[in-house]
Amino acid sequence: MAPRKLAAGNWKMNGDLASLSEIDQLCKAHPDPGCDMLICPPALLIHPMAASAQAHALTVGGQDCHAKESGAHTGDISAVQLRDAGAEYVILGHSERRADHGETNADVAAKAAAAHQAGLIAIICVGETEAQRDAGETLSVIGEQIAGSLPERSDSANTVIAYEPVWAIGTGRTPTNEQIAEVHGFIRGQLDGRTGDAVNLRLLYGGSVKPANAAEIFAIPNVDGALVGGASLKAADFGGIVAALEAAG
């Protein structure tokens, strides 16, 4: 049986309490979606969003976590704290974290292990820069990220992989269908042998996904959903992506 599709929204550093009205609209428009719906808002919105989502088919996640459970780490948040606030997922290794905060594959693996220990599903992000793509290094870069970012005992129950070509995030550019298919097929192959159920581990595509191109992207082999940035901020836009994923089966 194919894994259940996942539409995941990453609000990044956007949104406030008033933005929760978008969640109400989304849930009313999709009361019984044919895929999993997830929103990862800024940390201060996790608890109120999770409380609101309890009555709906929506899950909530965090955008990062620390590898330690607690301690003197000013400004950080632990996986245990995310779980306590109502989160069920956490995004890890996003290209913006890797670039802005210098996160290494080892850092991501340590955070993912902490997320698993806390009972969270880790969405581990991988992807190449434009320079790496142009140099023909895409698959080697992603292979290294997969090998270094997944902790032991990663499987379909606790891990999701998101391919996000860095050069396509927020630029309006997207790789060709053939390029997406090549990378997703490569990732599936890399997972084979590392996990006992590679065929069931969900692979998301992230990079300028919007209602206009979602259906075409979801028709590509080994694409099990999307990690959506800006288009997840508005119920109408994200709802269009959810509808396309539902139609894709």
Rosetta blueprint (number, residue, H / E / L):
1 M L
2 A L
3 P L
4 R L
5 K L
6 L E
7 A E
8 A E
9 G E
10 N E
11 W L
12 K L
13 M L
14 N L
15 G L
16 D L
17 L H
18 A H
19 S H
20 L H
21 S H
22 E H
23 I H
24 D H
25 Q H
26 L H
27 C H
28 K H
29 A H
30 H L
31 P L
32 D L
33 P L
34 G L
35 C L
36 D E
37 M E
38 L E
39 I E
40 C E
41 P L
42 P L
43 A H
44 L H
45 L H
46 I H
47 H H
48 P H
49 M H
50 A H
51 A H
52 S H
53 A H
54 Q L
55 A L
56 H L
57 A L
58 L L
59 T E
60 V E
61 G E
62 G E
63 Q L
64 D L
65 C L
66 H E
67 A L
68 K L
69 E L
70 S L
71 G L
72 A L
73 H L
74 T L
75 G L
76 D L
77 I L
78 S E
79 A H
80 V H
81 Q H
82 L H
83 R H
84 D H
85 A H
86 G L
87 A L
88 E L
89 Y E
90 V E
91 I E
92 L E
93 G L
94 H L
95 S H
96 E H
97 R H
98 R H
99 A H
100 D H
101 H L
102 G L
103 E L
104 T L
105 N H
106 A H
107 D H
108 V H
109 A H
110 A H
111 K H
112 A H
113 A H
114 A H
115 A H
116 H H
117 Q H
118 A H
119 G L
120 L L
121 I E
122 A E
123 I E
124 I E
125 C E
126 V E
127 G L
128 E L
129 T L
130 E H
131 A H
132 Q H
133 R H
134 D H
135 A L
136 G L
137 E L
138 T H
139 L H
140 S H
141 V H
142 I H
143 G H
144 E H
145 Q H
146 I H
147 A H
148 G H
149 S H
150 L L
151 P L
152 E L
153 R L
154 S L
155 D L
156 S L
157 A L
158 N L
159 T E
160 V E
161 I E
162 A E
163 Y E
164 E L
165 P L
166 V H
167 W H
168 A H
169 I L
170 G L
171 T L
172 G L
173 R L
174 T L
175 P L
176 T L
177 N H
178 E H
179 Q H
180 I H
181 A H
182 E H
183 V H
184 H H
185 G H
186 F H
187 I H
188 R H
189 G H
190 Q H
191 L H
192 D E
193 G L
194 R L
195 T E
196 G L
197 D L
198 A H
199 V H
200 N H
201 L L
202 R L
203 L E
204 L E
205 Y E
206 G L
207 G L
208 S L
209 V L
210 K L
211 P H
212 A H
213 N H
214 A H
215 A H
216 E H
217 I H
218 F H
219 A L
220 I L
221 P L
222 N L
223 V L
224 D L
225 G E
226 A E
227 L E
228 V E
229 G L
230 G H
231 A H
232 S H
233 L L
234 K L
235 A H
236 A H
237 D H
238 F H
239 G H
240 G H
241 I H
242 V H
243 A H
244 A H
245 L H
246 E H
247 A H
248 A H
249 G L
